[in-house]
């Protein structure tokens, strides 16, 4: 039995795949298996995988005949993995060369269900690295502890809902049926939420072991903008799962923040058409309204919930939300008093005043 199974779903990744594979085959921990799932990739990825597999018998290739998305691709690998522990790697990212050794040493010595480790972002556009401290800050006070639970955290742990920066005990995953949702975006939300609910023995490594590539923003946006409904759905089913399996006293604010973070994607997809953005807005509005009706979220403090924006989604139409979001130097509404003591309400757009209505002062 290998010590660690590394799972890599591969689709249209030939530009980055060699760097990814080099980081794996050259790990300081040699007792590993590398499961690469070719998700019916139309580019030259399969040839690169076969080239590396011919040189290294630790590499196993699952060659899918239809495209199923990264979640289902990973599930295929999880079902055949033989390693005592599982690590996950995206094909455009790469590990530090001692990542497997550091992660394996900690999880095996502590007998953890999983270990969370830090990572760095690589910003491709300017060739710079950035350590993402905010994702690990919730865990830092536990660095010296061999075991803690997610419920012990006093900050929002869901900021680390990012499945590639953990090492998992394979038996723990199988025993609790922790698998990815059959989605193309947000497929890891349910996976991580299940791990959080079931894990009672966790530890943390503050050292960055993973390098996460940030591609060109336009490329990311165009490739994901049509999948936003899946991401919202993924967060909702994750929330529903947690409701059924654990006490919400401590988890509720974190889970609500998790769903509320969908506003980030709404603001990111600013190139969508008017009708697409309105539909997206109304989908979020529906989920937020259901949360407010059931849990009175507006009375919850902390954990990063932006209550002002949250209530705007509930109370405003898309058109009103859009108007309020225009910078004041571009758009404003004001009152002007005329000579006959009437109050004139005006809208100013780019310095041009337009009359809205007339009404008597007082």
Secondary structure by P-SEA (a helix, b strand, c coil): cccbbbbbbbccccccaaaaaaaaaacccccbbbbbbccccccaaaaaaaaaaaaccccccccccccccaaaaaaaaaacccccbbbbbccccccccaaaaaaaaaaaaaccccccbbbbbbbccccccccccccccccccccccccccccccccccccccccccccccaaaaaaacccccccccccaaaaaaaaaacccbbbbbccccbbbbbccaaaaaaacccaaaaaaaaaaaaaaaaaaccccccaaaaaaaaaacaaaaaaaaccccaaaaaaaaaaaaaaaaaaaaccccccccccccaaaaaaaaacccaaaaaaaaccccccccccccccccbbbbbbbcccbbbbccccccc
